[in-house]
Amino acid sequence: MSGSTRDAVLGRIRRANGARPGDPERERIVSERLAAAPRGIVPERGQLPDEERIDLFLAMAEKANATVARIGSYAELPEAVATFLREKNLPAELKIGADPRFADLDFSDTALTVTHGASDGDDLSALSHAAGGIAETGTVMLTSGPDNPTSLNFLPEYHIVAVSAGDVAGDMETLFAKLRERHGKGGMPRSVNFVTGPSRSADIEQTLLLGAHGPRSLHIVLVG
């Protein structure tokens, strides 16, 4: 979009809202909102005791066509991943990032060949670690960076996501608050992706197609 076209579009929006460039009152409102980061509306569905909240998260994830597994510790993650790939009759190959929670994983007792880094589009299966889960919708929140490259979220056809039970919140607002606390103002990740189930589309004749714009399979492994 050229500068003149952009200015024309923004000008029409301002006029429709009764605004004018450099309006000090509107600038004050925006500045205060950015500084305070007020919480939005929080639905009641996810506001549950810990175990009930986790059960809701897993149930909603399955409702969105994800598959789920639950393990007690990260030491069990390699075998959980190997089991998933074996049951899907997939090659024993896995791409992962540099998440510190994966640093001590021992894949030697599995048949998996593990490579690290971003996906170049030729990886069939990938493992990421979510920043958190949302019980209300069964959604996982994935942040960008070398620890969990965003390409792993979208390019491989089979995406396995580990999420700590302690990071499952009832709602999106709670996760955003934790993210701001973790990274601080001005230090947020370049991108934050919210993923609910595998990629899908029903644009053509209302027929559901998995893997339309990304992975055809989302497998969530809850740790803890």
C-alpha positions as CSV (number, residue, x, y, z in Angstrom):
1,M,0.0,0.0,0.0
2,S,1.5,3.3,-1.0
3,G,1.9,6.2,1.4
4,S,-0.9,8.3,-0.2
5,T,-3.3,5.4,-0.2
6,R,-2.6,4.6,3.4
7,D,-3.0,8.2,4.4
8,A,-6.4,8.3,2.6
9,V,-7.6,5.1,4.3
10,L,-6.5,6.3,7.8
11,G,-8.1,9.7,7.1
12,R,-11.4,8.1,6.4
13,I,-11.2,6.1,9.6
14,R,-10.4,9.2,11.6
15,R,-13.3,11.1,10.1
16,A,-15.7,8.2,10.7
17,N,-14.6,8.1,14.4
18,G,-14.8,11.9,14.7
19,A,-11.0,12.0,15.4
20,R,-8.3,14.3,14.2
21,P,-4.5,13.9,13.9
22,G,-2.6,14.6,17.1
23,D,-5.8,14.6,19.3
24,P,-4.2,14.9,22.8
25,E,-7.2,13.2,24.6
26,R,-7.0,10.2,22.3
27,E,-3.2,10.0,22.6
28,R,-3.6,10.1,26.4
29,I,-6.1,7.2,26.3
30,V,-3.8,5.1,24.1
31,S,-0.7,5.8,26.2
32,E,-2.5,4.9,29.4
33,R,-3.8,1.7,27.9
34,L,-0.4,0.6,26.6
35,A,1.2,1.4,30.0
36,A,-1.4,-0.4,32.1
37,A,-2.2,-3.3,29.8
38,P,-5.7,-3.7,31.4
39,R,-7.2,-7.2,31.4
40,G,-10.1,-7.9,29.0
41,I,-13.2,-9.8,29.7
42,V,-12.5,-13.2,31.4
43,P,-15.0,-16.0,30.8
44,E,-16.0,-18.1,33.8
45,R,-15.6,-21.5,32.1
46,G,-11.8,-21.8,32.8
47,Q,-11.9,-20.5,36.4
48,L,-11.6,-23.8,38.1
49,P,-9.4,-25.6,40.7
50,D,-6.1,-26.9,39.3
51,E,-7.0,-30.5,38.4
52,E,-10.4,-29.5,37.0
53,R,-8.8,-26.8,35.0
54,I,-6.3,-29.3,33.5
55,D,-9.1,-31.8,32.7
56,L,-11.0,-29.0,30.9
57,F,-7.9,-28.1,28.9
58,L,-7.4,-31.6,27.7
59,A,-11.1,-32.2,27.0
60,M,-11.3,-28.9,24.9
61,A,-8.1,-29.8,23.1
62,E,-9.6,-33.1,22.1
63,K,-12.8,-31.4,21.1
64,A,-10.7,-29.3,18.7
65,N,-9.3,-32.5,17.0
66,A,-6.0,-32.5,18.9
67,T,-4.7,-35.7,20.5
68,V,-3.4,-35.6,24.1
69,A,-1.2,-37.6,26.4
70,R,-0.2,-37.0,30.0
71,I,3.1,-37.9,31.6
72,G,4.6,-37.3,35.0
73,S,8.0,-35.7,34.1
74,Y,10.2,-34.5,31.2
75,A,12.2,-37.7,31.5
76,E,9.2,-39.5,30.0
77,L,8.9,-37.2,27.1
78,P,11.2,-39.0,24.6
79,E,9.3,-42.2,24.9
80,A,5.9,-40.4,24.7
81,V,7.1,-38.7,21.5
82,A,8.4,-42.0,20.1
83,T,5.2,-43.8,20.9
84,F,3.1,-41.1,19.1
85,L,5.3,-41.4,16.0
86,R,5.2,-45.2,16.1
87,E,1.5,-45.3,16.5
88,K,1.1,-43.0,13.5
89,N,3.5,-45.2,11.5
90,L,5.7,-42.1,10.9
91,P,9.5,-42.0,10.4
92,A,11.5,-41.9,13.6
93,E,12.8,-38.4,12.8
94,L,12.1,-35.3,14.9
95,K,13.1,-31.6,14.7
96,I,13.2,-29.6,17.9
97,G,14.4,-26.2,19.0
98,A,16.7,-25.2,21.8
99,D,14.2,-25.0,24.6
100,P,16.1,-25.4,27.9
101,R,13.5,-27.9,29.1
102,F,14.6,-30.2,26.3
103,A,18.3,-29.9,27.0
104,D,18.5,-32.9,29.3
105,L,16.1,-35.2,27.3
106,D,17.7,-38.6,26.6
107,F,16.5,-40.0,23.3
108,S,19.1,-42.8,23.4
109,D,16.5,-45.4,24.5
110,T,14.3,-44.6,21.5
111,A,14.9,-45.1,17.7
112,L,14.4,-41.4,17.1
113,T,16.9,-39.3,15.1
114,V,16.7,-35.8,16.5
115,T,17.9,-32.6,14.8
116,H,17.8,-29.1,16.1
117,G,16.8,-25.7,14.8
118,A,14.2,-24.1,12.6
119,S,12.3,-26.2,10.0
120,D,13.2,-25.7,6.3
121,G,9.9,-27.2,5.3
122,D,11.2,-30.8,4.8
123,D,10.5,-32.0,8.4
124,L,7.6,-34.3,8.8
125,S,7.4,-34.1,12.6
126,A,8.4,-31.4,15.2
127,L,8.4,-30.9,18.9
128,S,7.9,-27.5,20.5
129,H,7.3,-26.4,24.1
130,A,4.3,-24.1,24.7
131,A,4.5,-21.1,26.9
132,G,1.2,-22.1,28.3
133,G,-2.2,-23.6,27.7
134,I,-5.7,-22.1,27.9
135,A,-8.3,-24.4,29.6
136,E,-11.3,-22.4,28.3
137,T,-10.6,-23.4,24.7
138,G,-7.9,-26.1,24.7
139,T,-5.5,-23.7,23.1
140,V,-1.7,-23.7,23.4
141,M,0.3,-20.5,23.4
142,L,3.6,-20.6,21.5
143,T,6.2,-17.8,21.5
144,S,8.8,-17.3,18.9
145,G,12.6,-17.5,19.4
146,P,15.5,-19.9,18.9
147,D,14.2,-22.0,21.8
148,N,11.0,-22.8,19.9
149,P,11.3,-21.5,16.2
150,T,7.9,-20.4,14.8
151,S,8.6,-22.5,11.7
152,L,8.1,-25.7,13.8
153,N,4.5,-24.5,14.4
154,F,3.5,-24.4,10.8
155,L,5.8,-26.3,8.4
156,P,5.9,-29.9,9.6
157,E,2.7,-31.9,9.1
158,Y,2.8,-33.5,12.6
159,H,3.3,-31.0,15.5
160,I,3.9,-32.3,19.0
161,V,3.6,-29.7,21.8
162,A,4.8,-30.2,25.3
163,V,3.1,-28.0,27.9
164,S,3.8,-27.9,31.7
165,A,0.7,-28.6,33.8
166,G,1.7,-25.6,35.9
167,D,1.4,-23.3,32.8
168,V,-2.2,-24.2,32.1
169,A,-4.3,-21.2,32.9
170,G,-8.0,-20.7,32.7
171,D,-8.0,-17.9,30.2
172,M,-5.9,-16.0,27.7
173,E,-5.6,-12.9,29.8
174,T,-3.8,-14.8,32.6
175,L,-1.3,-16.1,30.1
176,F,-0.6,-12.7,28.7
177,A,0.0,-11.3,32.2
178,K,2.5,-14.1,32.9
179,L,4.2,-13.4,29.5
180,R,4.6,-9.7,30.3
181,E,5.9,-10.6,33.8
182,R,8.5,-13.0,32.2
183,H,9.7,-10.8,29.4
184,G,9.1,-7.3,30.7
185,K,7.8,-4.2,28.9
186,G,9.5,-3.8,25.5
187,G,10.9,-7.3,25.6
188,M,8.0,-9.4,24.4
189,P,8.6,-12.1,21.8
190,R,8.5,-11.1,18.2
191,S,5.3,-13.3,17.7
192,V,2.9,-15.1,19.9
193,N,0.8,-17.8,18.3
194,F,-2.3,-19.3,19.7
195,V,-3.0,-22.8,18.3
196,T,-6.3,-24.6,18.8
197,G,-6.2,-28.1,17.2
198,P,-4.6,-28.9,13.9
199,S,-4.9,-26.6,10.9
200,R,-8.2,-26.9,9.1
201,S,-10.5,-25.4,6.6
202,A,-14.1,-26.0,5.3
203,D,-14.0,-23.3,2.6
204,I,-14.6,-25.8,-0.2
205,E,-18.1,-27.2,-0.2
206,Q,-18.1,-27.1,3.7
207,T,-16.0,-30.2,3.8
208,L,-13.5,-30.2,6.7
209,L,-9.9,-30.5,5.5
210,L,-7.2,-31.0,8.1
211,G,-3.7,-29.6,7.3
212,A,-5.0,-26.8,5.1
213,H,-2.7,-24.1,6.3
214,G,-0.3,-25.9,8.6
215,P,0.1,-29.2,10.5
216,R,-2.6,-31.9,9.9
217,S,-2.0,-33.2,13.4
218,L,-1.5,-31.5,16.8
219,H,-0.5,-33.8,19.6
220,I,-0.3,-32.2,23.1
221,V,1.8,-33.8,25.8
222,L,1.0,-32.5,29.3
223,V,3.9,-32.7,31.6
224,G,3.3,-33.0,35.4
